[in-house]
Amino acid sequence: MSTSDFYLRYYVGHKGKFGHEFLEFEFRPDGKLRYANNSNYKNDVMIRKEAYVHKSVMEELKRIIDDSEITKEDDALWPPPDRVGRQCFPEKKLSCKEDYTYGGVDPEGLRVFYYLVQDLKCLVFSLIGLHFKIKPI
């Protein structure tokens, strides 16, 4: 798959006492990065950011995913969503690495997914931080 055909979307969220709280980002084939973070805790407002990334960033993103070999994993036996939340695959929200030992069902696949998500979030937070950095003059 070329980077011009590449699309990635990540979502993690839940509906609780503070409403629908979530973190979501996507990379579109044209290089557009969209980010949204909705936390209603203490009446926080939704954060939305959009930026375009260079083709080399899209290539690196694709390389990270290819190297993780997540596409070789089968999510059919992964834990279903629960009241704690859901992620982009229809599975339970993995909030710590111990969660990937869910009932002994495909712990290797969940481990691969957990670490891939950590890498992707670090990349996105870095890109957002760099692009929207405010420099006082």
DSSP file with accessible surface (Angstrom, degrees, kcal/mol):
  #  RESIDUE AA STRUCTURE BP1 BP2  ACC     N-H-->O    O-->H-N    N-H-->O    O-->H-N    TCO  KAPPA ALPHA  PHI   PSI    X-CA   Y-CA   Z-CA
    1    1 A M              0   0  149      0, 0.0     2,-0.1     0, 0.0     5,-0.0   0.000 360.0 360.0 360.0 130.2    0.0    0.0    0.0
    2    2 A S    >   -     0   0   54      1,-0.1     3,-1.4    60,-0.0     4,-0.3  -0.428 360.0-111.6 -80.5 162.9    1.4    3.4   -0.9
    3    3 A T  G >  S+     0   0   29      1,-0.3     3,-0.8     2,-0.2    28,-0.2   0.764 116.4  66.7 -67.8 -20.1    1.1    6.3    1.5
    4    4 A S  G 3  S+     0   0   76      1,-0.2    -1,-0.3    26,-0.1    27,-0.0   0.712 106.7  41.4 -73.4 -15.7   -1.4    8.0   -0.9
    5    5 A D  G <  S+     0   0  108     -3,-1.4     2,-0.3    23,-0.1    -1,-0.2   0.376  92.8 115.2-102.4  -0.3   -3.8    5.1    0.0
    6    6 A F    <   +     0   0   15     -3,-0.8     2,-0.4    -4,-0.3    -3,-0.0  -0.568  35.3 169.4 -83.7 131.3   -3.0    5.1    3.6
    7    7 A Y        -     0   0  112     -2,-0.3     2,-0.4    21,-0.1    21,-0.2  -0.999   6.5-177.7-138.9 135.1   -5.6    6.0    6.2
    8    8 A L  E     +A   27   0A  29     19,-2.2    19,-2.8    -2,-0.4     2,-0.4  -0.998   3.6 176.2-135.9 133.4   -5.4    5.6   10.0
    9    9 A R  E     -A   26   0A 108     -2,-0.4     2,-0.4    17,-0.2    17,-0.2  -1.000   5.0-172.7-135.1 135.4   -8.0    6.4   12.7
   10   10 A Y  E     +A   25   0A   5     15,-3.0    15,-2.2    -2,-0.4     2,-0.4  -0.993   6.7 175.2-127.4 136.9   -7.7    5.7   16.4
   11   11 A Y  E     +A   24   0A  34     -2,-0.4    77,-0.5    13,-0.2     2,-0.3  -1.000   8.0 170.6-140.4 135.6  -10.5    6.2   18.9
   12   12 A V  E     +A   23   0A  14     11,-2.2    11,-2.6    -2,-0.4     2,-0.3  -0.979  27.5 121.2-140.5 133.4  -10.7    5.4   22.6
   13   13 A G  E     -AB  22  86A   4     73,-2.2    73,-2.4    -2,-0.3     2,-0.3  -0.994  32.6-155.5-173.1 175.9  -13.6    6.6   24.7
   14   14 A H  E     -A   21   0A  51      7,-2.4     7,-2.5    -2,-0.3     2,-0.5  -0.970  23.8-120.2-158.3 164.8  -16.5    5.9   27.1
   15   15 A K  E     +A   20   0A 167     -2,-0.3     5,-0.2     5,-0.2     2,-0.2  -0.973  51.9 137.9-114.3 120.0  -19.8    7.3   28.2
   16   16 A G  E >   -A   19   0A  40      3,-2.2     3,-2.2    -2,-0.5    68,-0.0  -0.572  68.5 -50.6-140.4-155.4  -19.8    8.0   31.9
   17   17 A K  T 3  S+     0   0  188      1,-0.3     3,-0.1    -2,-0.2    -2,-0.0   0.717 133.4  49.8 -67.1 -17.8  -20.9   10.4   34.6
   18   18 A F  T 3  S-     0   0   71      1,-0.4    -1,-0.3    23,-0.0     2,-0.2   0.216 116.3-114.8-100.7  12.7  -19.1   13.2   32.7
   19   19 A G  E <   -A   16   0A  31     -3,-2.2    -3,-2.2     2,-0.1     2,-0.9  -0.543  69.5  -9.2  91.6-156.7  -20.8   12.4   29.4
   20   20 A H  E     -A   15   0A  68     -5,-0.2     2,-0.4    -2,-0.2    -5,-0.2  -0.701  69.2-179.5 -84.5 106.8  -19.0   11.1   26.2
   21   21 A E  E     +A   14   0A  26     -7,-2.5    -7,-2.4    -2,-0.9     2,-0.3  -0.905  13.7 149.1-108.8 135.3  -15.3   11.4   26.8
   22   22 A F  E     -AC  13  38A  25     16,-1.7    16,-2.9    -2,-0.4     2,-0.4  -0.989  40.1-141.4-159.2 163.5  -12.9   10.4   24.1
   23   23 A L  E     +AC  12  37A  17    -11,-2.6   -11,-2.2    -2,-0.3     2,-0.3  -0.996  32.1 168.8-127.9 131.5   -9.5   10.8   22.4
   24   24 A E  E     +AC  11  36A  45     12,-2.8    12,-2.8    -2,-0.4     2,-0.3  -0.999   9.4 169.7-146.7 141.0   -9.5   10.4   18.6
   25   25 A F  E     -AC  10  35A   1    -15,-2.2   -15,-3.0    -2,-0.3     2,-0.3  -0.985   6.6-172.7-146.9 154.6   -7.0   11.1   15.8
   26   26 A E  E     -AC   9  34A  16      8,-2.2     8,-2.5    -2,-0.3     2,-0.5  -0.994  16.0-151.1-146.1 148.3   -6.8   10.3   12.2
   27   27 A F  E     -AC   8  33A   0    -19,-2.8   -19,-2.2    -2,-0.3     6,-0.2  -0.993  21.9-154.8-115.6 121.3   -4.3   10.6    9.4
   28   28 A R    >   -     0   0   82      4,-2.6     3,-2.4    -2,-0.5   -21,-0.1  -0.592  29.8-106.9 -93.5 159.9   -5.9   11.0    6.0
   29   29 A P  T 3  S+     0   0   61      0, 0.0   -23,-0.2     0, 0.0    -1,-0.1   0.794 118.6  59.9 -57.0 -27.7   -4.3   10.0    2.6
   30   30 A D  T 3  S-     0   0   96      2,-0.1   -26,-0.1   -25,-0.1    25,-0.1   0.433 124.4-101.3 -82.0   3.6   -3.7   13.7    1.8
   31   31 A G  S <  S+     0   0    3     -3,-2.4    22,-2.9     1,-0.3     2,-0.4   0.496  72.1 148.3  92.6   5.2   -1.6   14.2    4.9
   32   32 A K  E     - D   0  52A  36     20,-0.2    -4,-2.6    -4,-0.1     2,-0.5  -0.594  31.9-158.4 -79.4 127.5   -4.2   15.8    7.1
   33   33 A L  E     -CD  27  51A   1     18,-4.0    18,-2.2    -2,-0.4     2,-0.4  -0.928   8.1-171.1-103.3 124.6   -4.0   15.1   10.8
   34   34 A R  E     -CD  26  50A  70     -8,-2.5    -8,-2.2    -2,-0.5     2,-0.4  -0.973   4.6-177.0-117.6 134.3   -7.2   15.6   12.8
   35   35 A Y  E     +CD  25  49A  23     14,-2.9    14,-2.4    -2,-0.4     2,-0.4  -0.986   5.7 175.7-132.7 137.8   -7.1   15.4   16.6
   36   36 A A  E     -CD  24  48A   4    -12,-2.8   -12,-2.8    -2,-0.4     2,-0.4  -0.993   6.4-178.9-143.4 137.9   -9.9   15.6   19.1
   37   37 A N  E     -CD  23  47A  48     10,-2.4    10,-3.0    -2,-0.4     2,-0.6  -0.961   5.8-173.6-137.5 115.4   -9.9   15.2   22.8
   38   38 A N  E     +C   22   0A  19    -16,-2.9   -16,-1.7    -2,-0.4     2,-0.5  -0.935  13.5 160.8-116.6 109.0  -13.2   15.6   24.7
   39   39 A S        -     0   0   34     -2,-0.6   -18,-0.1     6,-0.3     5,-0.1  -0.972  17.6-173.1-126.5 115.0  -13.0   15.5   28.5
   40   40 A N    >   +     0   0   52     -2,-0.5     3,-1.7   -22,-0.2     2,-0.1   0.365  41.3 132.6 -88.7   6.9  -16.0   16.9   30.3
   41   41 A Y  G >  S-     0   0  117      1,-0.3     3,-1.2     2,-0.2    -2,-0.1  -0.377  85.9  -2.8 -60.8 128.7  -14.2   16.7   33.6
   42   42 A K  G 3  S-     0   0  161      1,-0.2    -1,-0.3    -2,-0.1    -2,-0.0   0.884 131.6 -63.5  51.7  40.2  -14.7   20.0   35.5
   43   43 A N  G <  S+     0   0  152     -3,-1.7    -1,-0.2     1,-0.1    -2,-0.2   0.800  82.7 175.0  58.7  32.7  -16.5   21.4   32.4
   44   44 A D    <   -     0   0   93     -3,-1.2     2,-0.3    -5,-0.1    -1,-0.1  -0.285  25.8-124.5 -60.5 154.4  -13.5   21.1   30.2
   45   45 A V        -     0   0  111      1,-0.1    -6,-0.3    -7,-0.1     2,-0.2  -0.688  28.7 -92.2-101.5 158.2  -14.1   21.9   26.6
   46   46 A M        -     0   0   65     -2,-0.3     2,-0.5    -8,-0.1    -8,-0.2  -0.463  35.3-143.0 -69.7 136.7  -13.4   19.7   23.6
   47   47 A I  E     +D   37   0A  74    -10,-3.0   -10,-2.4    -2,-0.2     2,-0.4  -0.900  21.8 179.3-101.6 125.2   -9.9   20.2   22.0
   48   48 A R  E     +D   36   0A 149     -2,-0.5     2,-0.4   -12,-0.2   -12,-0.2  -0.998   2.5 173.4-127.5 133.0   -9.8   20.0   18.2
   49   49 A K  E     -D   35   0A  70    -14,-2.4   -14,-2.9    -2,-0.4     2,-0.4  -0.992   7.8-173.5-137.7 143.9   -6.7   20.4   16.1
   50   50 A E  E     +D   34   0A  93     -2,-0.4     2,-0.3   -16,-0.2   -16,-0.2  -0.997  14.9 153.1-136.3 140.3   -6.0   20.0   12.4
   51   51 A A  E     -D   33   0A  10    -18,-2.2   -18,-4.0    -2,-0.4     2,-0.4  -0.974  38.2-117.2-156.5 160.1   -2.7   20.1   10.6
   52   52 A Y  E     -D   32   0A 146     -2,-0.3     2,-0.3   -20,-0.3   -20,-0.2  -0.883  27.3-155.2-102.6 138.5   -1.1   18.8    7.5
   53   53 A V        -     0   0   24    -22,-2.9     5,-0.0    -2,-0.4    -2,-0.0  -0.818  23.6-101.2-111.2 155.0    1.9   16.6    7.8
   54   54 A H    >>  -     0   0  133     -2,-0.3     4,-1.7     1,-0.1     3,-0.9  -0.274  32.7-108.8 -70.0 157.8    4.7   16.0    5.2
   55   55 A K  H 3> S+     0   0  131      1,-0.3     4,-2.5     2,-0.2     5,-0.2   0.851 119.4  60.2 -55.8 -35.1    4.8   12.9    3.1
   56   56 A S  H 3> S+     0   0   62      1,-0.2     4,-2.1     2,-0.2    -1,-0.3   0.850 102.4  51.9 -65.3 -32.7    7.8   11.7    5.1
   57   57 A V  H <> S+     0   0   32     -3,-0.9     4,-2.6     2,-0.2    -1,-0.2   0.921 109.5  49.6 -67.6 -41.8    5.7   11.7    8.3
   58   58 A M  H  X S+     0   0    5     -4,-1.7     4,-2.4     1,-0.2    -2,-0.2   0.902 110.5  50.6 -63.2 -39.3    3.1    9.6    6.6
   59   59 A E  H  X S+     0   0   87     -4,-2.5     4,-2.3     2,-0.2    -1,-0.2   0.900 111.0  48.3 -65.2 -40.5    5.8    7.2    5.4
   60   60 A E  H  X S+     0   0   80     -4,-2.1     4,-2.6     2,-0.2    -2,-0.2   0.907 110.1  52.1 -66.2 -40.3    7.1    6.9    9.0
   61   61 A L  H  X S+     0   0    0     -4,-2.6     4,-2.0     2,-0.2    -2,-0.2   0.939 110.8  47.4 -60.0 -46.2    3.6    6.3   10.3
   62   62 A K  H  X S+     0   0   36     -4,-2.4     4,-3.0     1,-0.2    -2,-0.2   0.911 110.8  52.5 -62.7 -39.7    3.1    3.5    7.8
   63   63 A R  H  X S+     0   0  106     -4,-2.3     4,-3.2     1,-0.2     5,-0.2   0.924 106.7  52.7 -63.6 -41.6    6.5    2.1    8.7
   64   64 A I  H  X S+     0   0   26     -4,-2.6     4,-1.5     2,-0.2    -1,-0.2   0.931 113.1  44.0 -59.0 -45.2    5.6    2.1   12.4
   65   65 A I  H  X>S+     0   0   17     -4,-2.0     4,-0.9     2,-0.2     5,-0.8   0.934 114.4  48.8 -68.4 -43.6    2.4    0.2   11.7
   66   66 A D  H ><5S+     0   0   76     -4,-3.0     3,-0.9     1,-0.2    -2,-0.2   0.930 111.1  50.5 -60.7 -45.4    4.2   -2.3    9.3
   67   67 A D  H 3<5S+     0   0  102     -4,-3.2    -1,-0.2     1,-0.2    -2,-0.2   0.811 104.5  57.8 -64.2 -30.1    7.0   -2.9   11.8
   68   68 A S  H 3<5S-     0   0   29     -4,-1.5    -1,-0.2    -5,-0.2    -2,-0.2   0.748  94.8-145.8 -70.8 -23.1    4.5   -3.7   14.6
   69   69 A E  T X<5 +     0   0  100     -3,-0.9     3,-1.6    -4,-0.9     4,-0.3   0.751  47.5 146.8  60.8  28.6    2.9   -6.4   12.4
   70   70 A I  G > < +     0   0   16     -5,-0.8     3,-1.8     1,-0.3    -4,-0.1   0.834  62.0  66.3 -62.8 -29.1   -0.5   -5.6   13.9
   71   71 A T  G 3  S+     0   0  113     -6,-0.3    -1,-0.3     1,-0.3    -5,-0.1   0.667  94.3  59.4 -70.6 -11.5   -2.1   -6.5   10.6
   72   72 A K  G <  S+     0   0  150     -3,-1.6    -1,-0.3     2,-0.1     2,-0.2   0.522  89.7  94.4 -88.6  -8.4   -1.1  -10.1   11.2
   73   73 A E  S <  S-     0   0   54     -3,-1.8     2,-0.6    -4,-0.3    -4,-0.0  -0.561  70.1-137.1 -86.7 151.6   -3.0  -10.3   14.4
   74   74 A D    >   -     0   0  102     -2,-0.2     3,-0.5     1,-0.1    35,-0.1  -0.934  13.3-172.0-109.6 116.9   -6.6  -11.6   14.7
   75   75 A D  G >   +     0   0   59     -2,-0.6     3,-1.5     1,-0.2    -1,-0.1   0.377  59.5 103.3 -89.5   7.1   -8.9   -9.5   16.9
   76   76 A A  G 3  S+     0   0   74      1,-0.3    -1,-0.2     0, 0.0    -2,-0.0   0.829  87.7  38.4 -60.1 -32.5  -11.8  -12.0   16.8
   77   77 A L  G <  S+     0   0  121     -3,-0.5    -1,-0.3     2,-0.0    -2,-0.1   0.294  88.4 119.3-103.1   9.6  -11.0  -13.2   20.3
   78   78 A W  S <  S-     0   0   16     -3,-1.5    28,-0.1     1,-0.1    22,-0.0  -0.380  78.7 -83.4 -73.0 155.6  -10.1   -9.9   21.9
   79   79 A P        -     0   0    1      0, 0.0    13,-1.7     0, 0.0    -1,-0.1  -0.288  46.7-119.8 -63.0 139.4  -12.2   -8.7   24.8
   80   80 A P        -     0   0   79      0, 0.0    12,-0.2     0, 0.0    11,-0.2  -0.301  40.9 -79.6 -73.0 162.4  -15.5   -6.9   23.8
   81   81 A P        -     0   0   46      0, 0.0     2,-0.2     0, 0.0    11,-0.2  -0.238  54.3-177.9 -57.8 150.3  -16.2   -3.3   24.9
   82   82 A D  B >   -F   85   0B  69      3,-1.3     3,-0.9     9,-0.2    11,-0.1  -0.715  47.5 -74.6-135.7-169.0  -17.4   -2.9   28.5
   83   83 A R  T 3  S+     0   0  224      1,-0.3   -68,-0.2    -2,-0.2     3,-0.1   0.729 124.1  65.6 -67.6 -18.7  -18.5   -0.1   30.7
   84   84 A V  T 3  S-     0   0   61      1,-0.3     2,-0.3   -70,-0.1    -1,-0.3   0.858 115.1 -97.5 -71.2 -33.2  -14.9    1.1   31.1
   85   85 A G  B <   -F   82   0B   4     -3,-0.9    -3,-1.3   -71,-0.1     8,-1.2  -0.890  29.8 -98.8 145.6-176.4  -14.8    2.0   27.4
   86   86 A R  B     -BE  13  92A 106    -73,-2.4   -73,-2.2    -2,-0.3     6,-0.2  -0.950  18.0-149.1-139.3 158.9  -13.8    0.9   23.9
   87   87 A Q        -     0   0    8      4,-1.3     4,-0.3     2,-0.7   -75,-0.2  -0.506  49.9 -74.2-116.7-170.3  -10.9    1.5   21.5
   88   88 A C  S    S+     0   0   50    -77,-0.5   -76,-0.1    -2,-0.2   -78,-0.0   0.842 120.9  59.1 -65.0 -33.6  -10.8    1.5   17.7
   89   89 A F  S    S-     0   0   69    -78,-0.1     2,-3.0     3,-0.1    -2,-0.7  -0.633 111.6 -99.1 -81.2 155.2  -11.1   -2.2   17.4
   90   90 A P  S    S+     0   0   78      0, 0.0     2,-0.3     0, 0.0    -2,-0.1  -0.339  87.0 111.5 -75.9  67.2  -14.3   -3.4   19.0
   91   91 A E  S    S-     0   0    1     -2,-3.0    -4,-1.3    -4,-0.3    -9,-0.2  -0.901  75.8 -74.1-134.0 168.5  -12.6   -4.4   22.2
   92   92 A K  B     -E   86   0A  48    -13,-1.7     2,-0.2    -2,-0.3    -6,-0.2  -0.194  60.1 -94.2 -56.0 146.4  -12.3   -3.5   25.8
   93   93 A K        -     0   0   55     -8,-1.2     2,-0.8   -11,-0.1    -1,-0.1  -0.484  34.6-146.1 -66.2 126.3  -10.3   -0.3   26.6
   94   94 A L        +     0   0    7     -2,-0.2     3,-0.1     1,-0.2    -1,-0.1  -0.858  28.3 165.9 -97.0 105.3   -6.7   -1.3   27.4
   95   95 A S        +     0   0   80     -2,-0.8     2,-0.3     1,-0.2    -1,-0.2   0.643  65.0  17.7 -98.9 -14.5   -5.5    1.2   30.0
   96   96 A C  S >  S-     0   0   45      1,-0.0     3,-1.8     0, 0.0     4,-0.3  -0.976  82.6-104.9-150.4 162.2   -2.4   -0.7   31.1
   97   97 A K  G >  S+     0   0   92     -2,-0.3     3,-1.2     1,-0.3     4,-0.1   0.762 114.5  67.1 -65.6 -19.7   -0.2   -3.4   29.8
   98   98 A E  G >  S+     0   0  116      1,-0.2     3,-1.5     2,-0.1    -1,-0.3   0.768  87.1  71.1 -68.8 -22.5   -1.7   -5.9   32.3
   99   99 A D  G X  S+     0   0   35     -3,-1.8     3,-1.1     1,-0.3    -1,-0.2   0.722  82.4  70.8 -65.9 -20.9   -5.0   -5.6   30.4
  100  100 A Y  G <  S+     0   0   41     -3,-1.2    10,-0.3    -4,-0.3    -1,-0.3   0.508  81.8  72.4 -79.7   2.2   -3.6   -7.5   27.5
  101  101 A T  G X   +     0   0   84     -3,-1.5     3,-1.8     9,-0.1    -1,-0.3   0.185  69.9 162.2 -94.7  19.1   -3.6  -10.8   29.5
  102  102 A Y  G X  S-     0   0   91     -3,-1.1     3,-2.8     1,-0.3     8,-0.1  -0.132  76.1 -36.8 -44.5 105.0   -7.4  -10.9   29.2
  103  103 A G  G 3  S-     0   0   74      1,-0.3    -1,-0.3     3,-0.0     3,-0.1   0.669 103.4 -74.4  52.4  20.1   -8.4  -14.4   30.0
  104  104 A G  G <  S+     0   0   59     -3,-1.8     2,-0.8     1,-0.2    -1,-0.3   0.610  92.8 144.6  71.7   8.9   -5.3  -15.8   28.3
  105  105 A V  S <  S-     0   0   44     -3,-2.8    -1,-0.2     1,-0.2     5,-0.2  -0.743  79.5 -35.6 -88.5 111.8   -6.9  -15.0   24.9
  106  106 A D  S  > S+     0   0   47     -2,-0.8     4,-1.9     1,-0.1    -1,-0.2   0.882  71.9 172.0  45.6  55.5   -4.3  -13.9   22.4
  107  107 A P  H  > S+     0   0   57      0, 0.0     4,-2.2     0, 0.0     5,-0.2   0.858  74.7  57.2 -63.4 -29.6   -2.1  -12.0   24.8
  108  108 A E  H  > S+     0   0   94      2,-0.2     4,-2.5     1,-0.2     5,-0.2   0.932 106.8  47.8 -66.7 -43.8    0.6  -11.5   22.1
  109  109 A G  H  > S+     0   0    0      1,-0.2     4,-2.3     2,-0.2    -1,-0.2   0.918 113.5  47.1 -63.0 -42.3   -1.9   -9.8   19.8
  110  110 A L  H  X S+     0   0    0     -4,-1.9     4,-2.8   -10,-0.3    -1,-0.2   0.875 110.7  53.0 -67.9 -35.2   -3.1   -7.5   22.5
  111  111 A R  H  X S+     0   0   86     -4,-2.2     4,-2.3   -11,-0.2     5,-0.3   0.942 109.3  48.7 -64.1 -44.2    0.4   -6.8   23.6
  112  112 A V  H  X S+     0   0   16     -4,-2.5     4,-2.2     1,-0.2    -2,-0.2   0.936 113.7  47.3 -60.0 -45.3    1.3   -5.8   20.0
  113  113 A F  H  X S+     0   0    5     -4,-2.3     4,-2.6     2,-0.2    -2,-0.2   0.933 109.9  52.9 -63.2 -44.8   -1.8   -3.5   19.9
  114  114 A Y  H  X S+     0   0   37     -4,-2.8     4,-2.0     1,-0.2    -2,-0.2   0.940 113.1  42.3 -58.3 -48.8   -1.1   -1.9   23.2
  115  115 A Y  H  X S+     0   0   84     -4,-2.3     4,-2.2     2,-0.2    -1,-0.2   0.864 111.9  54.6 -71.5 -33.2    2.5   -0.9   22.3
  116  116 A L  H  X S+     0   0   12     -4,-2.2     4,-2.7    -5,-0.3     5,-0.2   0.943 108.2  49.7 -61.6 -45.9    1.5    0.2   18.8
  117  117 A V  H  X S+     0   0    5     -4,-2.6     4,-2.7     1,-0.2     5,-0.2   0.915 109.0  52.1 -60.5 -41.5   -1.1    2.5   20.4
  118  118 A Q  H  X S+     0   0   60     -4,-2.0     4,-2.2    -5,-0.2    -1,-0.2   0.928 111.4  47.1 -61.4 -43.5    1.5    3.9   22.8
  119  119 A D  H  X S+     0   0   92     -4,-2.2     4,-2.2     2,-0.2    -2,-0.2   0.921 113.1  48.3 -63.2 -43.6    3.8    4.7   19.9
  120  120 A L  H  X S+     0   0    6     -4,-2.7     4,-2.7     2,-0.2     5,-0.2   0.913 110.8  50.2 -65.7 -42.5    1.1    6.3   17.8
  121  121 A K  H  X S+     0   0   49     -4,-2.7     4,-2.9     1,-0.2     5,-0.3   0.917 109.8  51.1 -63.3 -40.9   -0.1    8.5   20.7
  122  122 A C  H  X S+     0   0   79     -4,-2.2     4,-2.1    -5,-0.2    -1,-0.2   0.923 111.7  47.9 -60.9 -43.6    3.5    9.7   21.3
  123  123 A L  H  X S+     0   0   39     -4,-2.2     4,-2.6     2,-0.2    -2,-0.2   0.948 114.0  46.0 -62.0 -48.0    3.9   10.6   17.7
  124  124 A V  H  X S+     0   0    0     -4,-2.7     4,-2.9     1,-0.2     5,-0.3   0.934 112.4  49.4 -63.8 -45.7    0.5   12.4   17.5
  125  125 A F  H  X S+     0   0   88     -4,-2.9     4,-2.5     1,-0.2    -1,-0.2   0.892 112.2  49.8 -62.2 -37.3    1.1   14.3   20.8
  126  126 A S  H  X S+     0   0   71     -4,-2.1     4,-2.6    -5,-0.3     5,-0.2   0.933 112.3  46.8 -65.1 -45.5    4.6   15.3   19.5
  127  127 A L  H  X S+     0   0   33     -4,-2.6     4,-2.6     2,-0.2     5,-0.2   0.928 114.7  46.1 -62.9 -45.0    3.2   16.5   16.2
  128  128 A I  H  X S+     0   0   20     -4,-2.9     4,-2.4     1,-0.2    -2,-0.2   0.931 113.9  49.5 -63.5 -44.9    0.4   18.5   17.8
  129  129 A G  H  < S+     0   0   39     -4,-2.5     4,-0.3    -5,-0.3    -2,-0.2   0.905 114.5  44.2 -61.7 -41.6    2.8   20.0   20.3
  130  130 A L  H >< S+     0   0  138     -4,-2.6     3,-0.7    -5,-0.2    -1,-0.2   0.915 116.3  45.7 -69.2 -42.5    5.3   21.0   17.7
  131  131 A H  H 3< S+     0   0  112     -4,-2.6    -2,-0.2     1,-0.2    -1,-0.2   0.869 120.4  36.7 -71.7 -36.4    2.7   22.4   15.3
  132  132 A F  T 3< S+     0   0   69     -4,-2.4    -1,-0.2    -5,-0.2     2,-0.2   0.181  80.1 138.6-106.5  19.2    0.7   24.4   17.8
  133  133 A K    <   -     0   0  149     -3,-0.7     2,-0.6    -4,-0.3    -3,-0.1  -0.428  46.0-142.5 -64.6 129.5    3.5   25.6   20.0
  134  134 A I        -     0   0  152     -2,-0.2    -1,-0.1     2,-0.0    -2,-0.1  -0.860  12.8-162.1 -97.8 122.7    3.0   29.2   21.0
  135  135 A K        -     0   0  172     -2,-0.6     2,-0.1     0, 0.0    -2,-0.0  -0.905  13.3-138.3-107.4 113.7    6.2   31.2   21.1
  136  136 A P              0   0  125      0, 0.0    -2,-0.0     0, 0.0     0, 0.0  -0.446 360.0 360.0 -68.5 141.2    6.0   34.4   23.1
  137  137 A I              0   0  213     -2,-0.1     0, 0.0     0, 0.0     0, 0.0  -0.792 360.0 360.0-103.4 360.0    7.8   37.3   21.4
